[in-house]
Every structure is written in C-alpha cells, then in structure tokens.
Amino acid sequence: MFKGIFLGLLATGAMLSSQPIPARPEQLSFPPLTFAAPRTKDYVATLKNGIQVYLAADPQGVPFVRLKVLIKGGRYLEPKGKAGLAELTGSQWRLGGTLKTPAEQLDERLEFLAGSISSGLGDTSGSLDLQVMEKDLKEGLDLFMQVLLEPAFAEDRLVLAKQNALRSLQARNDQVPAIAGYQMGYLLNGEGHFTTAHMTAASLAAITREDLRAFQKRVLHPANLVVAVSGRFEKEAMLALLNRTLGALQPAREAQASPKVPVPDGVRTPGIYVVDKDVPQSMVQLAIPGLRRTDPDWHAVVVMNQILGGSGFTSRLMKKLRSDEGLTYGVGTGFSPGTYWKGDFTCSLQTKNRSVAYALDLILKDIDRIKREPVSDEELKVIQDGIVLAFPSDWSNRQAVATRFASEQLAGWPVDWWADYREKIQAVTKAEVQRVAQTYLDANRAVILVVGKAGEAEAGDEKDHPGLLKDVTKLPLKRLPLRDPLTLQPLP
C-alpha cells in the first residue's frame, strides 16, 4: 500500500513536469489521490497466551524496529492515599533499571546500541516502548523483557524522582494552565473521582519502592496488554520471536485483569467560576456535555466543530477573536471522544483580563449563530475537504498504523471504525451541522472557568468594550479559591 502511494506521487511529479506551466496556480491539474484506510485483519495476530499484536512490517525500510507494549491500567487503580503511584511507577519502570542490569549499565548499553526503552503510565493506560536497530533486535528485546518483567525500581532514582515531583507540586500554582487544569477537573468530575485524586505532598511521601513493585505486578497480566510492532522485519520471524518472549508471559499470583474505568458520578453545576490569580492574562475554559465517538452524530459533530473553532485559522472563532478583534493568539474548540464516558465540548483561550467578558460574549454569540443559521456551502466544503485530505496523514507510516490499531484495541473501540470515516464526513449535510449544534451546544449547561485577575476580568473593558462578566450569560457567577499546592485544600 505504502509503496503504491510513493509510486503514485512519483507519477504525479512526472506528469506535472511534462505539463506546460499554467498562468496561475489554480490552473494546475492533478490526478485524484486514492487512499484506502488500512484494515485490522491485515495486521493483527494473537500470541499463544492470548495477547493481541499488530505487526506493520517494512522489510525494505530503514533498519529499525519499534515495539510498543500498551498496558491497561493507570491512575484509576491507585489505592487511597497513594495518588501519584501510577505516574512514579510508569517513569521508574524503565529509569530504575532491572534486577539483572542496574540502571547505569542499562543506560550505557542502550546508548551504545543507539536504542531506547521508555515507559509511562497515565490515567487509564500506559506503555513500554523499545526502539532498536534491526541488527541489535535480539539484545534490545532481551533488555526490554528485563525491564518489563524484572524492574528494579532503584531506590536512589526513586528518591530523586520524588524530590523532583515535590518541587513540581510546590510550583503547582505558578502557571495559569496548571491551576485551570485541576480546578476544571473538580468542576466537571467532582472531588471523589480518580481524575481529581491528584498527587499531594502527603501521598507522595507515602509511596514506597514496594508500592511501585506491587503496582507493576498487578497490571502485568496478559489480559491488560496489547502489542504494536513496526519496522524492518519478516512477519513470521517476528511472530516466532514474540511468542518466545511476550507470548510466554503468564500472570503471576499478584497480576489482575484491570477492571472497568469508573465513570464520574458527581453532579455538575453550570456557571461562571472565577479564580483570582495576579497575572496579566486570564485563561478561559468552557465545557458543555457532549457525546462518545461511537454515537451516530459523531461525524456531523466533527464537521460542525471544525467550522466553529476546531480548524485553526479557517474556523469562525479564530477569525473573529484573533484576526478581527486581536483578543488572543489562539482559540480552539473540540469534542473529546468519550472513551469511557461521554466526553465534552470544550473551548479554551487566553486573553487580557479586561477582555475576558468581551471575548466570552463573542464566543457565546458564535455558538448561538451556528445553532440558528445554516452554515454556508463554501464553509461546509472547505472543512469536509480538509478533513478528508488530511486523513491519510494519520496513517503516514507503519508505526502510526500499528500503534493506532493497538490503541483502539486497548480502549475497546469497534474494529475498523475508521474504514468509512471519510465517506461519513462527506455525507454530512448543512442541516445535520445545524441539528447537532442545537443538540450539543446548550450554553445553559456550560461550565465556564476563568483564571486570572478576578477584579479586572469581572469588571470588563470599560473603555473599548464595556460590559460586566456576570452579564455575559444568565449563568451564576462564583469565585473559587486557589488551592494549597501541596495539599490541594482550598485556601482561605
């Protein structure tokens, strides 16, 4: 497939070189670009212990092999009082060396091989990654399996990691995006959800080396693993090698298949929430309940969002707030895919404190406009063509293909969900764009967060754009306190 695309591009270049040079660029003609989305069946295999692996071989390509073991498990599995355990386990899984190869020796050997092993765990998943030259695959995979199965979690490196983490906590309120991140989480998901169980000084101090070992052993179960391999190798030889290594993995006594990710059960209260922070610019974030990627409305929502604020300089909000009004360097919107629960429509920008009310008013008016008026034929075509033409870049190399399929499998998305994506995008009509805007952009359900100099943001720009923040919408306005960076308790 990839070779065919390359030859097609060469043929296009040859055709253009034989054409007379036109008077204007728009007079150039090109043959249609054909691209078929990869299908799962052409890449998937199952190891003898049930682990699914996605192989994207390139026997004539650059002599590198990239292997990624994706792991279902992360912050949502942390015991109470141990917030930060998943993050530390993820980083030290590799950095702490192995029982056979101490951390310094592992660093030196990988540097000699011009290879790398990395690890990390997030909210619900993580990965261990290997990149090594084809000729060094045997040794590289041996080191990788040591890291995967026998991490040492070296005490000196763990101590250093905890010291660095504590310094990060101390600086938690130094940056507006960090403040907005934890405040918005509380507003959307409540105090009791794992997404808002952030690391504190107390939870960091409570984490021990034994905790890291126990967490690693718990998630190292074949049912939690999916593998992606790409690069220069022969498929059958790679499968045999993987069956001798990853395929031989059996769950230890401590290993558990990770449970379902818990859904937030807090009740949201729509409103405008202001956090006072003495900075020249405020961060403004808006969230409205959305949908999941598997919802039938998803493709129409994608098109609608790109028109409104998701397509950079071609979007309405960017043109209005940046190009026309000069209020911000950038504004963007998006619908989160809702992997484990329904996602949100979000909008975010930074602007001068006194411009907050005016900028928010413009955003809400554009949201209302796309609900009231059909979009133009030109807007619809530009956005649909842009999405369709950009689609092949998401599958631009074998690593992207293998990783995409493995990630979809780990998250539980339907097989080959992307196969007809472009056709469904092209089928979206103006009426559907307006309908989904009316369905999913209910500003009365919005949670709006402003982090900046509260007095100025609330007063607005009396000189050029008068208007109080509380009058922009009928939603109630409330001040939120900053939280102590080490305890996350509200400050007086």
Secondary structure, 3 states (H helix, E strand, C coil): CHHHHHHHHHHHHHHHHHCCCCCCHHHCCCCCCCCCCCCHHHCEEECCCCCEEEEEECCCCCCEEEEEEEEECCHHHCCCCCCCHHHHHHHHHHHCCECCCCHHHHHHHHHHCCCEEEEEECCCEEEEEEEEEHHHHHHHHHHHHHHHHCECCCHHHHHHHHHHHHHHHHCCCCCHHHHHHHHHHHHHHCCCCHHHCCCCHHHHHHCCHHHHHHHHHHHCCHHHEEEEEEECCCHHHHHHHHHHCHHHCCCCCCCCCCCCCCCCCCCCCCEEEEEECCCCEEEEEEEEECCCCCCCCHHHHHHHHHHHHHCHHHCHHHHHHHHHCCCCCCEEEEECCCCCCCCEEEEEEEEEHHHHHHHHHHHHHHHHHHHHCCCCHHHHHHHHHHHHHHHHHHHCCHHHHHHHHHHHHHHCCCCCCCCCHHHHHHCCCHHHHHHHHHHHCCHHHCEEEEEECHHHHHHCECCCECCCHHHCCCCCEEEECCECCCCCCECC
